Amino acid sequence: METTQPTGNEQSRLWNGSAGHAWVDAQALLDRLFQPFEDLLVDAACTASAAASTRRVLDVGCGTGGITLAVAKQLGAAGHCRGIDISQPMIDTARTRAAQQGMPATFVCADAQTHAFVPGSFDLLISRFGVMFFDEPVRAFVNLRHAAARDASLCFIAWRGGAENPFMTTAERAAAPLLPNLPSSKPGAPGQFAFADRAHVQSLLQQSGWQHIAIEPINVPCTLPEKDLLGYLSRMGPVGAALQQADERTRAQVIDTVRAAFEPFVHGDEVRLVAACWSITARAGGIAA
């Protein structure tokens, strides 16, 4: 078992606390909701494997390990997949899932922006919504390039802006009058929409030494069962975290208000949304100094 003590920054506290445990509890639901992104990254891994004998894959911000395990299954015994995340609860869940499925994937609890990777040890680096939380993104992408083999590929998916993703911002907008202490997000700060600005992402990767950068908008339909919506909105994100500390009256009022605000997304027994994201690829072009 490989574990690096997480740093004392806010992201580490968040993902080793309420947010990490919420993701563990909602693992099956979130895997279903974001299944289309898993399919995209598995396809990218298979394409890279067929074209350039990609066998060593790093999943950055792997969470509970769904994508790491899906890629490991596709690559088979000849491949090696590793997931890295700062959340010990999620890494523990990923290891349990790997053991249950008999998958050879490995997982490390560490901060990818500072972890001492073996230089040149991965042919492909992937991530689904896992790279927007770095405190020092240039430092992080330099470190990831150091971990990449010469001419290795980088392929990740990040959210575009909040205005383009109303499903992801509805709970906060609806709950704000009832939860005045909800944290406000700052443009460009670590968080879900930190990579909303395309030019900002391009600059980060260029400063980090990545080459042949391509940033394309994608709009991905996603669904979840209506019966799971209440559990989702009452546990996930800033509203879910705030509700853990709220009194019963406030909690009931917020849940009723937020659930009503989600009604436009409900179609019978299914909740539908379109996730507005960036699909971002680059190549290492040699190992960073």
VENKA-V482669 format. One record per residue. RES is the residue in one letter. OMEGA is omega in radians with two decimals (999 if undefined). Layout:
res->[RES,RES]
omega->[OMEGA,OMEGA]
This chain:
res->[M,E,T,T,Q,P,T,G,N,E,Q,S,R,L,W,N,G,S,A,G,H,A,W,V,D,A,Q,A,L,L,D,R,L,F,Q,P,F,E,D,L,L,V,D,A,A,C,T,A,S,A,A,A,S,T,R,R,V,L,D,V,G,C,G,T,G,G,I,T,L,A,V,A,K,Q,L,G,A,A,G,H,C,R,G,I,D,I,S,Q,P,M,I,D,T,A,R,T,R,A,A,Q,Q,G,M,P,A,T,F,V,C,A,D,A,Q,T,H,A,F,V,P,G,S,F,D,L,L,I,S,R,F,G,V,M,F,F,D,E,P,V,R,A,F,V,N,L,R,H,A,A,A,R,D,A,S,L,C,F,I,A,W,R,G,G,A,E,N,P,F,M,T,T,A,E,R,A,A,A,P,L,L,P,N,L,P,S,S,K,P,G,A,P,G,Q,F,A,F,A,D,R,A,H,V,Q,S,L,L,Q,Q,S,G,W,Q,H,I,A,I,E,P,I,N,V,P,C,T,L,P,E,K,D,L,L,G,Y,L,S,R,M,G,P,V,G,A,A,L,Q,Q,A,D,E,R,T,R,A,Q,V,I,D,T,V,R,A,A,F,E,P,F,V,H,G,D,E,V,R,L,V,A,A,C,W,S,I,T,A,R,A,G,G,I,A,A]
omega->[-3.11,-3.14,3.03,3.14,3.14,3.11,-3.09,-3.07,-3.05,3.14,3.12,3.11,-3.12,-3.01,2.98,3.12,-2.99,-3.09,3.13,3.13,3.10,3.11,3.08,-3.11,-3.08,-3.02,-3.09,3.13,-3.12,3.06,3.13,-3.11,-3.06,3.12,3.14,3.13,3.03,-3.14,-3.14,-3.10,3.05,3.09,3.14,3.13,-3.14,3.11,3.12,3.13,-3.12,-3.05,-2.98,3.11,3.07,-3.13,-3.07,-3.01,3.05,3.10,-3.02,-3.04,-2.95,-3.13,-3.11,2.91,-3.07,-3.09,3.08,-3.11,3.12,3.10,3.11,3.13,-3.13,-3.10,3.08,-3.02,-3.11,-3.08,3.01,-3.13,3.11,3.04,3.09,3.14,3.13,-3.07,3.11,3.11,-3.13,3.10,3.09,3.11,3.12,3.13,3.11,3.13,3.12,3.13,-3.14,-3.10,-3.13,-3.12,-3.10,3.14,3.10,-3.07,3.10,3.05,-3.08,3.08,-3.06,-3.13,-3.13,-3.06,-3.12,3.08,2.95,-3.09,3.05,-2.97,-3.13,3.12,-3.11,3.07,-3.09,3.06,2.98,3.08,-3.07,-3.02,-3.09,-3.00,-3.14,3.03,3.14,-3.00,3.11,3.09,-3.12,-3.09,2.99,-3.13,3.11,3.09,3.06,3.13,-3.05,3.01,3.12,3.13,3.03,-3.12,3.00,-3.14,3.13,-3.14,3.13,3.12,2.88,-3.01,3.11,-3.13,3.13,-3.11,-3.06,3.12,-3.07,-3.12,-3.09,-3.08,-3.12,-3.14,-3.09,-3.05,-3.03,3.14,-3.10,-3.13,-3.02,-3.11,3.07,3.14,3.10,3.14,3.13,-3.14,3.10,3.12,3.12,-3.12,-3.01,-3.04,-3.11,-3.11,-3.12,-3.09,-3.10,-3.11,3.10,3.13,3.12,-3.11,3.13,-3.10,3.11,3.12,-3.10,3.09,3.09,-3.05,3.09,-3.05,3.07,-3.11,-3.05,3.08,3.04,3.09,-2.92,3.07,3.11,-3.13,2.94,-3.13,3.12,-3.11,-3.13,-3.05,-3.13,3.11,3.13,-3.02,-3.14,-3.12,-2.95,3.02,-3.11,3.13,3.11,3.11,-3.13,-3.11,3.11,-3.11,-3.05,3.03,-3.02,-3.13,3.13,-3.13,-3.14,-3.12,3.14,-3.11,3.11,-3.11,-3.11,3.12,3.11,-3.13,3.14,-3.05,3.11,-3.12,-3.05,3.12,-3.09,-3.11,-3.08,3.01,-3.08,3.07,3.02,-3.12,-3.14,-2.99,2.92,2.92,-2.93,3.09,3.10,3.10,-3.03,3.13,-3.12,-3.08,-3.14,3.11,999]
